[in-house]
Amino acid sequence: MVGTGPLSGLRVIEVSSFVASPLGGMTLAQLGAEVIRIDPVGGAPDTRRWPLAPSGTSLYWTGLNKGKRSVILDLRAPAGQDALQKLITAPGEGGGILLTNQAGRHFMSYAALAELRSDVIVVELTGRADGSPAVDYTINAEMGFPLVTGPPEISGAVNHVLPAWDVACGLYAALAIVAAERTRRLTGAGAYVTAALGDVALATAGNLGMLAEAELGGVRERIGNHLFGSFAHDFATADGRRVMVVALTPRHFKDLVTLTGMTEAVDAVETALKADFSTDGDRYIHRDVLVGLLRPWFASRPHAEVAAGLASTSVLWSTYRTFTEAVAAAVDNPMMSVLDQPGVGKYLAPGNPLNFAGADRRAVTAPALGQDTEEVLRSVAGCTQAQIADLFAAGAAVGPQPGG
């Protein structure tokens, strides 16, 4: 798909799989760039990754490849490698850009591509800065997060289900391409940019103060559903629902205490403990006492009454939902629209989270695997019909395939 957004005119060739690189490409596509994903014959490993639609189509693959074009090339064959190089280095002001998480292939290296197009931009994602392999879940394990996740009574590691480092790395990749392309427009120079998943995680932990805290002797503890350094916790209602309540400011906390009728009790505890609950630190230090004072108010009221009460205050809060409930609540969100995805059917899908005034944010379908191979080879790589026929006959290029 050729977009009409702020990045219209940009063409990115994406050789990737799994989360970070496909997410980076989709982010660019949602902003109007023409993103052409290259898959091997039979599809990359993520083309069949769970969750699956009843038909067996990967919801994971279709979710991360919306708005792209799909080309299948056999990159083990010299003819397939040559075709890829032609796609990457094809002439045109907005072309000459490669996004990949498949390092170590000479024919995709910056040096090889720069010989064919001097202003080429290559953004390469790796596991670790030294080029060794890693994935989100191994990086997360070595960063320390699983050992401070979960309730205090757990002694082992607790992984979270969100591939946070993949997501952050994908967004960094998209930003890198935009920054490199801007530099190229200003100077005419290409760029070789690498981003390591481990560096993204390390930088994030450092930027949030967690590394400095450890270096200076601090020890982060497991605190369950409390919020480190401030006051927040989950509370159960009388009818079995659960809400997350966050009081980041003195006003939030005062409103929460007033709503629950605990003003006198909290004042008495503050005096007895010689604490100052107008400060984040003291609210955090005495969090268990404060939760104990507030919990009965929630436990004695149905969710509807609790929700109405919280909604009348400045307190930050939300009801815990299942994914099914989240889907139902998202129906009226303007970012969401009903998408009729081949192989899946109709379902509610997200478009662009960035809301450019006047732009169409709605989601568009992911391509069928290999559906654009012939047309892209013709229009982008400049192959003749005879050359395309030779590529197909040799198996170096393949047309539409099931899955994806």
C-alpha positions as MATLAB code, in Angstrom:
seq = 'MVGTGPLSGLRVIEVSSFVASPLGGMTLAQLGAEVIRIDPVGGAPDTRRWPLAPSGTSLYWTGLNKGKRSVILDLRAPAGQDALQKLITAPGEGGGILLTNQAGRHFMSYAALAELRSDVIVVELTGRADGSPAVDYTINAEMGFPLVTGPPEISGAVNHVLPAWDVACGLYAALAIVAAERTRRLTGAGAYVTAALGDVALATAGNLGMLAEAELGGVRERIGNHLFGSFAHDFATADGRRVMVVALTPRHFKDLVTLTGMTEAVDAVETALKADFSTDGDRYIHRDVLVGLLRPWFASRPHAEVAAGLASTSVLWSTYRTFTEAVAAAVDNPMMSVLDQPGVGKYLAPGNPLNFAGADRRAVTAPALGQDTEEVLRSVAGCTQAQIADLFAAGAAVGPQPGG';
ca = [
       0.000    0.000    0.000;
       1.256    3.509   -0.846;
       0.207    5.849    1.933;
      -1.013    9.432    1.954;
       0.198   10.529    5.397;
       3.124   12.739    6.460;
       5.678   10.146    5.298;
       4.119    9.749    1.856;
       6.871    9.349   -0.754;
       9.137    7.352    1.546;
       9.847    3.750    0.512;
      11.252    1.273    3.036;
      12.323   -2.282    2.292;
      11.830   -4.418    5.404;
      13.575   -7.780    5.836;
      12.449   -8.928    9.229;
      10.402  -11.133   11.507;
       8.822  -11.220   14.967;
       8.126   -7.886   16.763;
      10.624   -5.023   16.771;
      11.422   -4.695   13.078;
       7.870   -5.409   11.806;
       6.482   -2.917   14.315;
       8.968   -0.305   13.136;
       7.904   -0.892    9.542;
       4.191   -0.811   10.363;
       4.636    2.448   12.275;
       6.144    4.000    9.155;
       3.400    2.534    6.961;
       0.716    4.008    9.210;
       2.363    7.382    8.687;
       2.136    7.036    4.914;
       5.405    5.370    3.903;
       5.414    2.588    1.327;
       6.772   -0.375    3.279;
       7.643   -3.532    1.370;
       8.188   -6.559    3.576;
      10.423   -9.305    2.170;
       9.725  -12.865    3.328;
      11.554  -16.082    2.424;
       9.848  -18.841    0.475;
       7.267  -20.370    2.818;
       7.258  -17.262    5.007;
       9.374  -16.182    7.972;
       8.828  -17.960   11.332;
       6.400  -15.294   12.538;
       3.944  -15.940    9.696;
       2.464  -18.805   11.713;
       2.943  -17.479   15.230;
       0.104  -17.586   17.747;
      -2.498  -16.244   18.340;
      -4.267  -17.751   15.352;
      -7.650  -17.102   13.789;
      -9.984  -20.125   13.534;
      -8.756  -20.500    9.940;
      -5.166  -20.875   11.151;
      -4.084  -17.421    9.917;
      -1.691  -15.729   12.322;
      -3.320  -12.776   14.070;
       0.171  -11.853   15.219;
       1.494  -11.559   11.644;
      -1.529   -9.736   10.279;
      -1.515   -7.405   13.286;
       2.097   -6.293   12.791;
       2.068   -6.037    8.999;
      -0.989   -3.904    8.296;
      -0.603   -1.518    5.388;
       2.530   -3.124    3.940;
       3.228   -4.788    0.614;
       4.492   -8.364    0.589;
       7.227   -9.849   -1.580;
       8.687  -13.364   -1.403;
      12.321  -13.853   -2.430;
      14.677  -16.762   -1.925;
      17.575  -14.929   -0.308;
      19.720  -18.057   -0.384;
      19.786  -17.814   -4.173;
      22.059  -15.279   -5.898;
      19.162  -14.189   -8.116;
      17.012  -13.503   -5.070;
      19.817  -11.551   -3.429;
      20.296   -9.517   -6.580;
      16.558   -8.762   -6.741;
      16.596   -7.599   -3.125;
      19.521   -5.275   -3.764;
      17.688   -3.783   -6.725;
      14.636   -3.120   -4.555;
      16.671   -1.485   -1.790;
      18.824    0.667   -4.055;
      16.205    1.536   -6.665;
      16.435    5.206   -7.683;
      14.116    7.820   -6.292;
      14.268   10.508   -3.654;
      12.356    8.548   -1.014;
      13.876    5.127   -1.668;
      17.166    3.559   -0.711;
      16.104    2.545    2.809;
      16.459   -0.866    4.462;
      15.062   -1.901    7.840;
      16.152   -5.326    9.041;
      16.787   -7.500   12.059;
      18.776  -10.016   10.003;
      22.373   -8.915   10.376;
      25.421  -10.668    8.985;
      24.368  -11.091    5.358;
      26.939   -9.440    3.085;
      24.469   -8.683    0.295;
      22.386   -6.648    2.789;
      25.340   -4.921    4.448;
      25.697   -1.168    4.349;
      29.033   -1.485    2.561;
      27.615   -3.641   -0.232;
      24.493   -1.514   -0.669;
      26.405    1.780   -0.564;
      28.412    0.630   -3.613;
      25.100    0.478   -5.493;
      23.559    3.627   -4.000;
      25.828    6.010   -2.116;
      23.056    7.602   -0.060;
      21.508    4.319    1.137;
      20.095    4.182    4.663;
      20.374    0.916    6.591;
      18.787    0.514   10.014;
      19.785   -2.799   11.528;
      18.338   -4.239   14.754;
      20.355   -6.731   16.782;
      19.915   -8.615   20.036;
      22.962   -7.256   21.817;
      25.399   -4.497   20.977;
      28.117   -7.033   20.105;
      25.798   -8.566   17.511;
      25.059  -11.735   19.465;
      21.457  -12.980   19.405;
      18.861  -12.161   22.040;
      15.108  -11.737   22.260;
      12.867   -9.638   24.469;
      12.399  -12.371   27.047;
      16.108  -13.097   27.463;
      16.989   -9.403   27.601;
      14.264   -8.809   30.198;
      15.631  -11.646   32.345;
      19.140  -10.205   32.461;
      17.954   -6.657   33.195;
      16.511   -7.486   36.630;
      12.854   -6.717   36.020;
      11.493  -10.251   36.616;
      13.071  -10.279   40.079;
      11.099   -7.213   41.192;
       7.851   -8.153   39.455;
       4.992   -9.776   41.341;
       3.929  -10.026   44.991;
       6.525  -10.005   47.789;
       5.884  -13.631   48.809;
       7.162  -14.963   45.485;
      10.836  -15.884   45.507;
      11.369  -16.785   41.857;
      11.380  -14.750   38.671;
       8.113  -13.417   37.241;
       8.112  -12.534   33.546;
       5.640  -10.000   32.217;
       3.584  -10.809   29.129;
       4.252   -7.570   27.244;
       7.375   -7.630   25.002;
       8.215   -4.116   26.123;
      11.766   -4.005   24.764;
      10.662   -5.227   21.335;
       8.016   -2.521   21.221;
      10.413    0.214   22.324;
      13.098   -0.996   19.911;
      10.618   -0.986   17.015;
       9.627    2.589   17.732;
      13.302    3.590   18.003;
      13.854    1.952   14.603;
      11.082    3.998   13.017;
      12.520    7.156   14.575;
      15.993    6.250   13.313;
      14.725    6.009    9.743;
      12.935    9.353    9.943;
      16.046   10.992   11.454;
      18.416    9.433    8.909;
      16.167   10.390    6.002;
      15.989   13.977    7.244;
      19.792   14.095    7.442;
      20.013   12.720    3.918;
      17.688   15.426    2.615;
      19.840   18.089    4.281;
      23.283   16.698    3.440;
      22.843   14.041    0.763;
      24.599   11.482    2.957;
      23.338    7.996    3.670;
      23.514    6.347    7.086;
      24.183    3.063    8.833;
      22.314    2.848   12.138;
      22.292   -0.085   14.532;
      20.020   -0.509   17.523;
      20.446   -3.363   19.981;
      17.502   -4.697   21.934;
      19.743   -4.956   24.981;
      20.802   -1.321   24.658;
      17.172   -0.203   24.452;
      16.405   -2.069   27.684;
      19.584   -0.837   29.366;
      18.931    2.763   28.360;
      15.352    2.588   29.579;
      16.353    1.160   32.950;
      19.015    3.838   33.219;
      16.720    6.670   32.164;
      14.207    5.628   34.829;
      16.893    5.790   37.515;
      16.910    2.062   38.217;
      20.548    1.473   37.327;
      21.801    4.483   39.279;
      19.698    3.372   42.255;
      21.422   -0.026   42.250;
      24.876    1.466   41.676;
      24.424    3.767   44.658;
      23.485    0.893   46.954;
      19.723    0.795   46.656;
      17.889   -2.522   46.519;
      14.562   -2.573   44.706;
      12.057   -4.885   46.395;
       9.025   -6.719   45.124;
       5.973   -4.665   46.032;
       3.149   -6.363   44.148;
       0.559   -3.878   42.903;
       1.923   -0.913   44.832;
       3.589    1.916   42.891;
       7.237    2.453   43.735;
       7.825    5.860   45.312;
       4.187    6.946   45.455;
       0.772    5.669   46.518;
      -1.251    3.312   44.358;
      -2.908   -0.063   44.824;
      -5.689   -2.300   43.604;
      -8.895   -2.729   45.597;
     -11.630   -5.354   45.389;
     -15.279   -4.246   45.391;
     -18.178   -5.996   47.093;
     -19.318   -7.666   43.871;
     -15.957   -9.141   42.948;
     -14.668   -6.460   40.557;
     -11.293   -4.840   41.058;
     -10.075   -1.293   40.497;
      -6.599    0.218   40.295;
      -6.319    3.498   42.197;
      -3.392    5.894   41.777;
      -2.789    8.983   43.930;
       0.256   10.709   42.448;
      -0.277   14.142   43.987;
      -1.355   15.508   47.372;
      -4.673   16.522   45.810;
      -5.264   12.988   44.496;
      -4.568   11.548   47.930;
      -6.726   14.101   49.762;
      -9.641   13.430   47.407;
      -9.279    9.677   47.911;
      -9.209    9.986   51.683;
     -12.225   12.328   51.641;
     -14.221   10.025   49.357;
     -13.638    7.024   51.593;
     -14.458    8.948   54.798;
     -11.027    8.246   56.222;
      -9.860   11.819   56.853;
      -9.810   11.591   60.662;
      -8.281    8.113   60.674;
      -5.553    9.056   58.189;
      -4.786   12.255   60.135;
      -4.466   10.228   63.336;
      -2.104    7.726   61.688;
      -0.066   10.558   60.180;
       0.373   12.071   63.635;
       1.143    8.746   65.326;
       3.763    7.838   62.700;
       5.181   11.360   62.567;
       4.668   11.203   58.828;
       3.738   13.777   56.227;
       1.262   12.260   53.774;
       1.505   15.290   51.512;
       4.817   13.805   50.334;
       5.256   10.883   47.944;
       7.909    9.307   50.120;
       5.844    9.018   53.289;
       2.771    7.809   51.409;
       4.963    5.112   49.893;
       6.771    4.149   53.081;
       3.477    3.669   54.932;
       1.593    2.214   51.963;
       0.450   -0.956   53.722;
      -1.121    1.000   56.581;
      -2.910    3.322   54.172;
      -4.198    0.458   52.024;
      -5.514   -1.211   55.179;
      -7.451    1.935   56.102;
      -8.945    2.389   52.627;
      -9.716   -1.230   51.720;
     -12.962   -1.609   53.754;
     -14.651    1.257   51.859;
     -14.119   -0.507   48.542;
     -14.939   -3.959   49.887;
     -18.319   -2.816   51.252;
     -19.583   -1.240   48.012;
     -20.526   -2.576   44.586;
     -18.380   -1.644   41.627;
     -20.916    0.797   40.200;
     -20.928    2.861   43.407;
     -17.130    2.769   43.673;
     -16.763    3.829   40.028;
     -19.229    6.697   40.432;
     -17.445    7.896   43.552;
     -13.971    7.802   42.024;
     -15.222    9.509   38.862;
     -16.332   12.484   40.960;
     -12.772   13.092   42.216;
      -9.356   13.940   40.768;
      -8.094   10.449   41.605;
      -6.588    8.409   38.747;
      -8.272    5.031   38.525;
      -9.443    2.274   36.242;
     -11.357   -0.980   36.420;
      -9.415   -4.142   35.661;
     -10.665   -5.645   32.398;
     -10.158   -8.819   30.445;
      -9.038   -8.531   26.828;
     -12.620   -9.347   25.835;
     -13.923   -6.458   27.936;
     -11.235   -4.167   26.511;
     -12.415   -4.966   22.983;
     -16.014   -4.131   23.888;
     -14.928   -0.836   25.448;
     -12.840    0.103   22.379;
     -15.716    0.082   19.887;
     -16.211    3.856   20.019;
     -12.507    4.725   19.939;
     -11.851    6.654   16.673;
      -8.525    4.835   16.267;
     -10.383    1.519   16.013;
     -12.304    0.296   12.981;
     -13.751   -2.935   11.660;
     -11.230   -4.545    9.349;
     -12.114   -7.318    6.900;
      -8.818   -9.183    6.852;
      -8.485  -12.038    4.345;
      -7.989  -15.286    6.232;
      -9.375  -13.789    9.426;
     -12.688  -12.115    8.636;
     -14.105   -8.999   10.233;
     -12.685   -7.818   13.535;
     -11.950   -4.591   15.385;
      -8.419   -3.424   14.607;
      -6.300   -0.430   15.641;
      -5.061    2.138   13.176;
      -2.485    4.843   13.831;
      -2.213    5.916   17.510;
      -0.879    9.283   16.267;
      -3.800   11.540   15.435;
      -2.748   13.982   12.722;
      -5.566   16.481   12.252;
      -7.526   15.680    9.107;
      -5.686   12.404    8.453;
      -7.409    9.033    8.141;
      -6.345    6.914   11.137;
      -8.241    3.772   10.213;
      -6.475    0.438    9.913;
      -5.877   -1.187    6.564;
      -5.417   -4.890    5.928;
      -2.169   -6.800    5.994;
      -1.170   -8.280    2.632;
      -1.439  -11.896    1.664;
       2.009  -13.421    1.798;
       3.753  -12.691   -1.500;
       0.791  -10.919   -3.069;
       2.894   -8.023   -4.410;
       5.997   -9.875   -5.595;
       5.485   -9.503   -9.337;
       4.224   -5.908   -9.286;
       6.972   -4.667   -6.938;
       9.715   -6.326   -8.984;
       8.345   -4.549  -12.028;
       7.586   -1.093  -10.612;
      10.354   -0.731   -8.009;
      13.238   -2.965   -9.107;
      12.639   -2.197  -12.797;
      12.618   -5.854  -13.840;
      11.253   -6.732  -17.257;
       8.512   -9.309  -17.629;
      11.064  -11.783  -18.983;
      13.347  -11.229  -15.970;
      10.421  -11.687  -13.592;
       9.460  -14.898  -15.378;
      13.027  -16.173  -14.985;
      13.004  -15.389  -11.264;
       9.729  -17.232  -10.785;
      10.894  -20.178  -12.879;
      14.047  -20.498  -10.782;
      12.105  -20.207   -7.508;
      14.075  -17.081   -6.557;
      10.807  -15.127   -6.421;
       7.387  -16.482   -5.451;
       3.865  -15.129   -5.733;
       0.918  -15.264   -3.328;
       1.122  -17.974   -0.671;
      -1.358  -19.183    1.968;
      -0.864  -17.802    5.480;
       0.100  -14.401    6.723;
];
